[in-house]
């Protein structure tokens, strides 16, 4: 870069005063300052555009790397899922062949039916022994359904209206 000290600037100013003259020197100095400012703004704009392009290129590279990593992860998950599915199918086929040989399928089905019947029996027994009749609830003011605390508060909350606009 150009090294401009105070002595060199003073020398340039004296030469400009002699060459241009004292009447036109302020106009020329103003114009030189304006042109120098424009040049600096242009250089700063170019620098900003270059840095944006560099950042954009870096982002594109990162995006490409991330897409490749995502594809690798997707492929590994798909392959492990396929392996697990294959293993499950082989185990299922082995289980089916064993259950058909031992006739265990009807026994499993019967135990499932017994479990369903037992659950239904418990539900019916609970409703017969612990249920309070609805006429009793209505007469004594018991709630027929549960309402959360926030819903109760919202029911009794005062409503705030928005102010009317004049426009």
MDTraj code that builds the backbone (N, CA, C; nanometers):
import mdtraj as md
import numpy as np

residues = "UNK UNK UNK UNK UNK UNK UNK UNK UNK UNK UNK UNK UNK UNK UNK UNK UNK UNK UNK UNK UNK UNK UNK UNK UNK UNK UNK UNK UNK UNK UNK UNK UNK UNK UNK UNK UNK UNK UNK UNK UNK UNK UNK UNK UNK UNK UNK UNK UNK UNK UNK UNK UNK UNK UNK UNK UNK UNK UNK UNK UNK UNK UNK UNK UNK UNK UNK UNK UNK UNK UNK UNK UNK UNK UNK UNK UNK UNK UNK UNK UNK UNK UNK UNK UNK UNK UNK UNK UNK UNK UNK UNK UNK UNK UNK UNK UNK UNK UNK UNK UNK UNK UNK UNK UNK UNK UNK UNK UNK UNK UNK UNK UNK UNK UNK UNK UNK UNK UNK UNK UNK UNK UNK UNK UNK UNK UNK UNK UNK UNK UNK UNK UNK UNK UNK UNK UNK UNK UNK UNK UNK UNK UNK UNK UNK UNK UNK UNK UNK UNK UNK UNK UNK UNK UNK UNK UNK UNK UNK UNK UNK UNK UNK UNK UNK UNK UNK".split()
xyz = np.array([
    [0.0829, -0.1187, 0.0000],
    [0.0000, 0.0000, 0.0000],
    [0.0867, 0.1243, 0.0000],
    [0.0208, 0.2323, -0.0298],
    [0.0910, 0.3608, -0.0343],
    [0.1013, 0.4136, 0.1078],
    [0.2226, 0.4541, 0.1443],
    [0.2450, 0.5065, 0.2780],
    [0.2371, 0.6581, 0.2714],
    [0.1270, 0.7155, 0.3186],
    [0.1094, 0.8606, 0.3182],
    [0.1223, 0.9125, 0.4609],
    [0.2278, 0.9875, 0.4869],
    [0.2450, 1.0502, 0.6164],
    [0.1999, 1.1952, 0.6096],
    [0.2151, 1.2665, 0.7186],
    [0.1732, 1.4082, 0.7234],
    [0.2608, 1.4925, 0.6328],
    [0.3867, 1.4623, 0.6279],
    [0.4766, 1.5422, 0.5432],
    [0.4418, 1.5246, 0.3951],
    [0.4112, 1.4016, 0.3537],
    [0.3758, 1.3784, 0.2134],
    [0.2425, 1.4426, 0.1791],
    [0.1462, 1.4380, 0.2703],
    [0.0170, 1.5024, 0.2459],
    [0.0323, 1.6537, 0.2354],
    [0.1182, 1.7115, 0.3177],
    [0.1424, 1.8563, 0.3118],
    [0.2067, 1.8931, 0.1787],
    [0.3001, 1.8116, 0.1317],
    [0.3660, 1.8366, 0.0031],
    [0.2650, 1.8284, -0.1112],
    [0.1751, 1.7289, -0.1075],
    [0.0709, 1.7153, -0.2110],
    [-0.0216, 1.8360, -0.2065],
    [-0.0574, 1.8843, -0.0871],
    [-0.1445, 2.0003, -0.0730],
    [-0.0806, 2.1264, -0.1282],
    [0.0500, 2.1482, -0.1048],
    [0.1203, 2.2674, -0.1563],
    [0.1263, 2.2611, -0.3079],
    [0.1567, 2.1450, -0.3661],
    [0.1633, 2.1316, -0.5115],
    [0.0253, 2.1558, -0.5724],
    [-0.0814, 2.1019, -0.5078],
    [-0.2172, 2.1217, -0.5594],
    [-0.2554, 2.2686, -0.5513],
    [-0.2141, 2.3375, -0.4446],
    [-0.2456, 2.4807, -0.4304],
    [-0.1784, 2.5612, -0.5392],
    [-0.0560, 2.5258, -0.5725],
    [0.0161, 2.5995, -0.6762],
    [-0.0414, 2.5677, -0.8140],
    [-0.0704, 2.4399, -0.8427],
    [-0.1150, 2.4001, -0.9760],
    [-0.2597, 2.4422, -1.0003],
    [-0.3497, 2.4158, -0.9048],
    [-0.4923, 2.4412, -0.9255],
    [-0.5276, 2.5858, -0.8950],
    [-0.4719, 2.6375, -0.7920],
    [-0.5019, 2.7743, -0.7531],
    [-0.5927, 2.7765, -0.6325],
    [-0.5909, 2.8861, -0.5571],
    [-0.6688, 2.8924, -0.4326],
    [-0.8197, 2.8995, -0.4549],
    [-0.8672, 2.9439, -0.5724],
    [-1.0116, 2.9557, -0.5944],
    [-1.0764, 2.8187, -0.6190],
    [-1.0095, 2.7336, -0.6956],
    [-1.0682, 2.6051, -0.7331],
    [-1.0296, 2.4902, -0.6387],
    [-0.9353, 2.5147, -0.5476],
    [-0.8871, 2.4077, -0.4605],
    [-0.9961, 2.3487, -0.3710],
    [-1.0858, 2.4286, -0.3061],
    [-1.1911, 2.3670, -0.2234],
    [-1.2856, 2.2772, -0.3046],
    [-1.3226, 2.3202, -0.4267],
    [-1.4107, 2.2373, -0.5097],
    [-1.3425, 2.1069, -0.5484],
    [-1.2159, 2.1140, -0.5855],
    [-1.1413, 1.9955, -0.6256],
    [-1.1238, 1.9013, -0.5063],
    [-1.0957, 1.9575, -0.3878],
    [-1.0794, 1.8746, -0.2681],
    [-1.2116, 1.8053, -0.2339],
    [-1.3239, 1.8789, -0.2447],
    [-1.4553, 1.8200, -0.2184],
    [-1.4843, 1.7063, -0.3170],
    [-1.4550, 1.7297, -0.4448],
    [-1.4784, 1.6278, -0.5459],
    [-1.3875, 1.5071, -0.5228],
    [-1.2633, 1.5297, -0.4859],
    [-1.1704, 1.4194, -0.4589],
    [-1.2193, 1.3375, -0.3393],
    [-1.2696, 1.4045, -0.2362],
    [-1.3241, 1.3331, -0.1200],
    [-1.4460, 1.2501, -0.1574],
    [-1.5336, 1.3077, -0.2418],
    [-1.6521, 1.2347, -0.2867],
    [-1.6134, 1.1105, -0.3668],
    [-1.5197, 1.1272, -0.4588],
    [-1.4749, 1.0141, -0.5398],
    [-1.4055, 0.9085, -0.4541],
    [-1.3269, 0.9516, -0.3563],
    [-1.2606, 0.8573, -0.2664],
    [-1.3634, 0.7796, -0.1836],
    [-1.4696, 0.8460, -0.1360],
    [-1.5771, 0.7789, -0.0613],
    [-1.6498, 0.6774, -0.1470],
    [-1.6798, 0.7151, -0.2714],
    [-1.7456, 0.6211, -0.3629],
    [-1.6582, 0.4984, -0.3874],
    [-1.5278, 0.5231, -0.4066],
    [-1.4360, 0.4125, -0.4305],
    [-1.4313, 0.3192, -0.3091],
    [-1.4275, 0.3767, -0.1890],
    [-1.4255, 0.2941, -0.0679],
    [-1.5545, 0.2129, -0.0541],
    [-1.6710, 0.2776, -0.0821],
    [-1.7977, 0.2041, -0.0751],
    [-1.8014, 0.0908, -0.1773],
    [-1.7521, 0.1167, -0.2970],
    [-1.7487, 0.0137, -0.4004],
    [-1.6592, -0.1020, -0.3575],
    [-1.5427, -0.0711, -0.3041],
    [-1.4507, -0.1758, -0.2584],
    [-1.5144, -0.2555, -0.1450],
    [-1.5814, -0.1880, -0.0514],
    [-1.6486, -0.2583, 0.0586],
    [-1.7615, -0.3479, 0.0070],
    [-1.8371, -0.3000, -0.0928],
    [-1.9434, -0.3825, -0.1517],
    [-1.8859, -0.5075, -0.2187],
    [-1.7765, -0.4917, -0.2891],
    [-1.7131, -0.6062, -0.3556],
    [-1.6635, -0.7057, -0.2513],
    [-1.6025, -0.6537, -0.1438],
    [-1.5553, -0.7426, -0.0371],
    [-1.6722, -0.8183, 0.0258],
    [-1.7841, -0.7485, 0.0490],
    [-1.9014, -0.8127, 0.1095],
    [-1.9565, -0.9215, 0.0176],
    [-1.9634, -0.8945, -0.1123],
    [-2.0133, -0.9939, -0.2065],
    [-1.9224, -1.1167, -0.2122],
    [-1.7927, -1.0929, -0.2103],
    [-1.6982, -1.2040, -0.2141],
    [-1.7124, -1.2887, -0.0885],
    [-1.7235, -1.2231, 0.0282],
    [-1.7371, -1.2998, 0.1527],
    [-1.8701, -1.3760, 0.1547],
    [-1.9777, -1.3154, 0.1002],
    [-2.1058, -1.3865, 0.0925],
    [-2.0945, -1.5098, 0.0030],
    [-2.0265, -1.4964, -0.1085],
    [-2.0092, -1.6088, -0.1992],
    [-1.9283, -1.7202, -0.1333],
    [-1.8258, -1.6807, -0.0582],
    [-1.7439, -1.7809, 0.0112],
    [-1.8285, -1.8537, 0.1152],
    [-1.9070, -1.7782, 0.1928],
    [-1.9936, -1.8396, 0.2938],
    [-2.0985, -1.9296, 0.2283],
    [-2.1541, -1.8836, 0.1167],
    [-2.2543, -1.9632, 0.0454],
    [-2.1932, -2.0937, -0.0051],
    [-2.0725, -2.0859, -0.0558],
    [-2.0050, -2.2069, -0.1026],
    [-1.9779, -2.3025, 0.0128],
    [-1.9387, -2.2477, 0.1279],
    [-1.9169, -2.3313, 0.2462],
    [-2.0475, -2.3968, 0.2898],
    [-2.1574, -2.3217, 0.2870],
    [-2.2872, -2.3771, 0.3245],
    [-2.3292, -2.4878, 0.2275],
    [-2.3032, -2.4677, 0.0996],
    [-2.3354, -2.5720, 0.0021],
    [-2.2554, -2.6989, 0.0300],
    [-2.1284, -2.6801, 0.0652],
    [-2.0447, -2.7952, 0.0955],
    [-2.0953, -2.8679, 0.2201],
    [-2.1326, -2.7909, 0.3232],
    [-2.1856, -2.8517, 0.4453],
    [-2.3164, -2.9231, 0.4160],
    [-2.4029, -2.8614, 0.3332],
    [-2.5299, -2.9247, 0.2969],
    [-2.5056, -3.0562, 0.2231],
    [-2.4104, -3.0562, 0.1331],
    [-2.3785, -3.1781, 0.0591],
    [-2.3281, -3.2863, 0.1538],
    [-2.2411, -3.2482, 0.2475],
    [-2.1898, -3.3449, 0.3455],
    [-2.3029, -3.4003, 0.4314],
    [-2.3944, -3.3135, 0.4733],
    [-2.5064, -3.3582, 0.5567],
    [-2.5990, -3.4519, 0.4793],
    [-2.6227, -3.4224, 0.3529],
    [-2.7069, -3.5104, 0.2720],
    [-2.6421, -3.6476, 0.2550],
    [-2.5117, -3.6491, 0.2347],
    [-2.4420, -3.7773, 0.2224],
    [-2.4496, -3.8549, 0.3534],
    [-2.4322, -3.7840, 0.4653],
    [-2.4398, -3.8508, 0.5960],
    [-2.5806, -3.9044, 0.6204],
    [-2.6822, -3.8276, 0.5830],
    [-2.8204, -3.8726, 0.6001],
    [-2.8478, -3.9954, 0.5143],
    [-2.7970, -3.9971, 0.3925],
    [-2.8156, -4.1134, 0.3065],
    [-2.7460, -4.2362, 0.3646],
    [-2.6267, -4.2165, 0.4201],
    [-2.5554, -4.3286, 0.4821],
    [-2.6327, -4.3830, 0.6008],
    [-2.6865, -4.2928, 0.6835],
    [-2.7642, -4.3356, 0.8000],
    [-2.8905, -4.4079, 0.7541],
    [-2.9564, -4.3534, 0.6529],
    [-3.0784, -4.4162, 0.6008],
    [-3.0494, -4.5562, 0.5479],
    [-2.9381, -4.5709, 0.4769],
    [-2.9022, -4.7022, 0.4235],
    [-2.8703, -4.8002, 0.5360],
    [-2.7989, -4.7534, 0.6389],
    [-2.7648, -4.8441, 0.7489],
    [-2.8894, -4.8844, 0.8265],
    [-2.9824, -4.7896, 0.8464],
    [-3.1072, -4.8228, 0.9156],
    [-3.1890, -4.9203, 0.8328],
    [-3.1956, -4.8974, 0.7038],
    [-3.2723, -4.9879, 0.6169],
    [-3.2118, -5.1281, 0.6173],
    [-3.0797, -5.1370, 0.6152],
    [-3.0173, -5.2695, 0.6153],
    [-3.0391, -5.3396, 0.7490],
    [-3.0267, -5.2670, 0.8595],
    [-3.0501, -5.3314, 0.9900],
    [-3.1970, -5.3702, 1.0059],
    [-3.2865, -5.2889, 0.9524],
    [-3.4284, -5.3220, 0.9570],
    [-3.4577, -5.4475, 0.8742],
    [-3.3945, -5.4584, 0.7586],
    [-3.4133, -5.5768, 0.6748],
    [-3.3595, -5.7012, 0.7453],
    [-3.2452, -5.6876, 0.8110],
    [-3.1894, -5.8015, 0.8851],
    [-3.2826, -5.8438, 0.9980],
    [-3.3336, -5.7435, 1.0734],
    [-3.4235, -5.7755, 1.1844],
    [-3.5521, -5.8395, 1.1332],
    [-3.6029, -5.7904, 1.0212],
    [-3.7248, -5.8475, 0.9638],
    [-3.7011, -5.9917, 0.9202],
    [-3.5856, -6.0159, 0.8615],
    [-3.5524, -6.1519, 0.8198],
    [-3.5434, -6.2446, 0.9401],
    [-3.4782, -6.1992, 1.0457],
    [-3.4666, -6.2806, 1.1668],
    [-3.6038, -6.3085, 1.2280],
    [-3.6897, -6.2054, 1.2323],
    [-3.8240, -6.2248, 1.2866],
    [-3.9042, -6.3255, 1.2040],
    [-3.8900, -6.3176, 1.0741],
    [-3.9626, -6.4130, 0.9891],
    [-3.9149, -6.5556, 1.0134],
    [-3.7836, -6.5725, 1.0255],
    [-3.7330, -6.7083, 1.0504],
    [-3.7789, -6.7589, 1.1862],
    [-3.7778, -6.6726, 1.2868],
    [-3.8249, -6.7136, 1.4198],
    [-3.9739, -6.7446, 1.4150],
    [-4.0508, -6.6611, 1.3428],
    [-4.1949, -6.6850, 1.3294],
    [-4.2238, -6.8159, 1.2600],
    [-4.1467, -6.8478, 1.1559],
    [-4.1666, -6.9748, 1.0855],
    [-4.1318, -7.0925, 1.1757],
    [-4.0245, -7.0780, 1.2535],
    [-3.9882, -7.1841, 1.3468],
    [-4.0972, -7.2026, 1.4525],
    [-4.1502, -7.0901, 1.5026],
    [-4.2548, -7.0967, 1.6048],
    [-4.3811, -7.1622, 1.5489],
    [-4.4161, -7.1255, 1.4246],
    [-4.5356, -7.1838, 1.3627],
    [-4.5184, -7.3345, 1.3443],
    [-4.4010, -7.3735, 1.2990],
    [-4.3795, -7.5163, 1.2785],
    [-4.3809, -7.5910, 1.4120],
    [-4.3228, -7.5315, 1.5175],
    [-4.3250, -7.5943, 1.6491],
    [-4.4664, -7.5987, 1.7050],
    [-4.5415, -7.4875, 1.6900],
    [-4.6765, -7.4836, 1.7464],
    [-4.7708, -7.5779, 1.6733],
    [-4.7503, -7.5948, 1.5428],
    [-4.8338, -7.6889, 1.4692],
    [-4.8014, -7.8329, 1.5082],
    [-4.6739, -7.8556, 1.5355],
    [-4.6357, -7.9910, 1.5753],
    [-4.6882, -8.0245, 1.7144],
    [-4.6835, -7.9283, 1.8054],
    [-4.7228, -7.9536, 1.9443],
    [-4.8695, -7.9208, 1.9707],
    [-4.9390, -7.8675, 1.8713],
    [-5.0785, -7.8272, 1.8853],
    [-5.0952, -7.7271, 1.9999],
    [-5.0007, -7.6337, 2.0097],
    [-5.0043, -7.5350, 2.1173],
    [-5.0916, -7.4161, 2.0814],
    [-5.1245, -7.3974, 1.9555],
    [-5.2048, -7.2824, 1.9142],
    [-5.3421, -7.2825, 1.9788],
    [-5.4156, -7.3942, 1.9840],
    [-5.5455, -7.3908, 2.0513],
    [-5.5339, -7.3592, 2.1996],
    [-5.4271, -7.4047, 2.2637],
    [-5.4095, -7.3759, 2.4071],
    [-5.3855, -7.2272, 2.4287],
    [-5.3054, -7.1629, 2.3435],
    [-5.2795, -7.0189, 2.3557],
    [-5.4078, -6.9418, 2.3309],
    [-5.4841, -6.9847, 2.2304],
    [-5.6105, -6.9187, 2.2002],
    [-5.7074, -6.9314, 2.3174],
    [-5.7111, -7.0484, 2.3801],
    [-5.8002, -7.0694, 2.4938],
    [-5.7600, -6.9827, 2.6122],
    [-5.6313, -6.9677, 2.6392],
    [-5.5889, -6.8829, 2.7511],
    [-5.6208, -6.7369, 2.7231],
    [-5.6086, -6.6932, 2.5965],
    [-5.6462, -6.5560, 2.5631],
    [-5.7950, -6.5335, 2.5850],
    [-5.8766, -6.6312, 2.5473],
    [-6.0212, -6.6185, 2.5685],
    [-6.0531, -6.6138, 2.7169],
    [-5.9847, -6.6943, 2.7967],
    [-6.0072, -6.6924, 2.9410],
    [-5.9690, -6.5586, 3.0014],
    [-5.8603, -6.4997, 2.9541],
    [-5.8185, -6.3697, 3.0056],
    [-5.9219, -6.2629, 2.9723],
    [-5.9767, -6.2659, 2.8510],
    [-6.0794, -6.1689, 2.8110],
    [-6.2047, -6.1871, 2.8951],
    [-6.2462, -6.3103, 2.9172],
    [-6.3655, -6.3368, 2.9976],
    [-6.3454, -6.2920, 3.1419],
    [-6.2255, -6.3157, 3.1974],
    [-6.1988, -6.2743, 3.3352],
    [-6.2022, -6.1224, 3.3476],
    [-6.1482, -6.0536, 3.2506],
    [-6.1491, -5.9072, 3.2525],
    [-6.2919, -5.8550, 3.2449],
    [-6.3713, -5.9114, 3.1586],
    [-6.5124, -5.8709, 3.1456],
    [-6.5888, -5.8973, 3.2747],
    [-6.5624, -6.0121, 3.3386],
    [-6.6294, -6.0458, 3.4641],
    [-6.5937, -5.9451, 3.5736],
    [-6.4652, -5.9094, 3.5837],
    [-6.4234, -5.8113, 3.6844],
    [-6.4876, -5.6760, 3.6596],
    [-6.4958, -5.6358, 3.5328],
    [-6.5567, -5.5068, 3.5006],
    [-6.7046, -5.5048, 3.5394],
    [-6.7769, -5.6119, 3.5065],
    [-6.9196, -5.6183, 3.5415],
    [-6.9401, -5.6215, 3.6921],
    [-6.8547, -5.6955, 3.7628],
    [-6.8680, -5.7042, 3.9087],
    [-6.8433, -5.5676, 3.9726],
    [-6.7421, -5.4938, 3.9222],
    [-6.7141, -5.3614, 3.9771],
    [-6.8301, -5.2659, 3.9534],
    [-6.8908, -5.2718, 3.8366],
    [-7.0030, -5.1817, 3.8105],
    [-7.1227, -5.2161, 3.8967],
    [-7.1416, -5.3430, 3.9293],
    [-7.2547, -5.3811, 4.0142],
    [-7.2314, -5.3412, 4.1590],
    [-7.1101, -5.3571, 4.2092],
    [-7.0857, -5.3377, 4.3520],
    [-7.0466, -5.1958, 4.3887],
    [-6.9778, -5.1230, 4.3023],
    [-6.9268, -4.9919, 4.3421],
    [-6.9944, -4.8757, 4.2725],
    [-7.0725, -4.8987, 4.1736],
    [-7.1330, -4.7879, 4.1010],
    [-7.2440, -4.7253, 4.1842],
    [-7.2468, -4.5936, 4.1863],
    [-7.3519, -4.5187, 4.2545],
    [-7.4559, -4.4829, 4.1493],
    [-7.5824, -4.5041, 4.1756],
    [-7.6852, -4.4737, 4.0749],
    [-7.6842, -4.3265, 4.0363],
    [-7.7198, -4.2985, 3.9119],
    [-7.7174, -4.1599, 3.8639],
    [-7.8239, -4.0750, 3.9321],
    [-7.9409, -4.1311, 3.9708],
    [-8.0428, -4.0510, 4.0393],
    [-7.9918, -4.0043, 4.1745],
    [-7.9031, -4.0860, 4.2391],
    [-7.8472, -4.0471, 4.3676],
    [-7.7450, -3.9343, 4.3489],
    [-7.6653, -3.9447, 4.2434],
    [-7.5679, -3.8398, 4.2153],
    [-7.6373, -3.7083, 4.1852],
    [-7.7447, -3.7120, 4.1043],
    [-7.8170, -3.5894, 4.0701],
    [-7.8819, -3.5274, 4.1924],
    [-7.9376, -3.6087, 4.2796],
    [-8.0077, -3.5581, 4.3976],
    [-7.9109, -3.4950, 4.4974],
    [-7.7944, -3.5538, 4.5142],
    [-7.6999, -3.5058, 4.6146],
    [-7.5890, -3.4186, 4.5574],
    [-7.5969, -3.3816, 4.4337],
    [-7.5047, -3.2841, 4.3760],
    [-7.3672, -3.3371, 4.3404],
    [-7.3527, -3.4649, 4.3235],
    [-7.2231, -3.5160, 4.2808],
    [-7.2056, -3.4917, 4.1315],
    [-7.0835, -3.4700, 4.0926],
    [-7.0557, -3.4429, 3.9517],
    [-7.0754, -3.5691, 3.8687],
    [-7.1321, -3.5492, 3.7511],
    [-7.1521, -3.6646, 3.6629],
    [-7.0298, -3.6883, 3.5746],
    [-6.9470, -3.5865, 3.5553],
    [-6.8232, -3.6041, 3.4809],
    [-6.7150, -3.5149, 3.5417],
    [-6.5909, -3.5516, 3.5218],
    [-6.4780, -3.4823, 3.5824],
    [-6.4368, -3.3665, 3.4930],
    [-6.4123, -3.2499, 3.5551],
    [-6.3664, -3.1321, 3.4836],
    [-6.2337, -3.0909, 3.5454],
    [-6.1360, -3.0599, 3.4620],
    [-6.0054, -3.0223, 3.5141],
    [-6.0130, -2.8857, 3.5813],
    [-5.9118, -2.8574, 3.6628],
    [-5.9084, -2.7296, 3.7345],
    [-5.8991, -2.6112, 3.6408],
    [-5.8211, -2.6249, 3.5338],
    [-5.8083, -2.5133, 3.4401],
    [-5.9397, -2.4891, 3.3659],
    [-6.0155, -2.5948, 3.3388],
    [-6.1442, -2.5771, 3.2709],
    [-6.2432, -2.5080, 3.3638],
    [-6.2399, -2.5429, 3.4943],
    [-6.3280, -2.4747, 3.5907],
    [-6.2918, -2.3281, 3.6012],
    [-6.1625, -2.2972, 3.6035],
    [-6.1186, -2.1570, 3.6131],
    [-6.1594, -2.0800, 3.4880],
    [-6.1496, -2.1433, 3.3713],
    [-6.1865, -2.0765, 3.2467],
    [-6.3356, -2.0468, 3.2439],
    [-6.4174, -2.1316, 3.3054],
    [-6.5621, -2.1103, 3.3068],
    [-6.5976, -1.9861, 3.3877],
    [-6.5250, -1.9605, 3.4963],
    [-6.5582, -1.8492, 3.5847],
    [-6.4731, -1.7251, 3.5609],
    [-6.3821, -1.7310, 3.4653],
    [-6.2942, -1.6176, 3.4360],
    [-6.3728, -1.5098, 3.3620],
    [-6.3443, -1.3826, 3.3953],
    [-6.4093, -1.2726, 3.3243],
    [-6.3430, -1.2570, 3.1884],
    [-6.4212, -1.2243, 3.0926],
    [-6.3689, -1.2100, 2.9572],
    [-6.3304, -1.0648, 2.9341],
    [-6.2133, -1.0449, 2.8762],
    [-6.1627, -0.9115, 2.8462],
    [-6.1849, -0.8875, 2.6982],
    [-6.2525, -0.7799, 2.6680],
    [-6.2783, -0.7467, 2.5283],
    [-6.1694, -0.6551, 2.4750],
    [-6.1385, -0.6700, 2.3491],
    [-6.0376, -0.5856, 2.2853],
    [-6.0966, -0.4460, 2.2648],
    [-6.0160, -0.3408, 2.2813],
    [-6.0681, -0.2054, 2.2623],
    [-6.1071, -0.1833, 2.1158],
    [-6.2085, -0.1030, 2.0966],
    [-6.2560, -0.0736, 1.9604],
    [-6.1548, 0.0154, 1.8910],
    [-6.1319, -0.0118, 1.7643],
    [-6.0355, 0.0720, 1.6912],
    [-6.1119, 0.1849, 1.6225],
    [-6.0451, 0.2953, 1.6070],
    [-6.1076, 0.4139, 1.5489],
    [-6.0716, 0.4313, 1.4032],
    [-5.9994, 0.3368, 1.3466],
    [-5.9562, 0.3523, 1.2073],
    [-6.0364, 0.2657, 1.1164],
])
top = md.Topology()
chain = top.add_chain()
for i, resn in enumerate(residues, 1):
    res = top.add_residue(resn, chain, resSeq=i)
    for name in ("N", "CA", "C"):
        top.add_atom(name, md.element.get_by_symbol(name[0]), res)
traj = md.Trajectory(xyz[None], top)
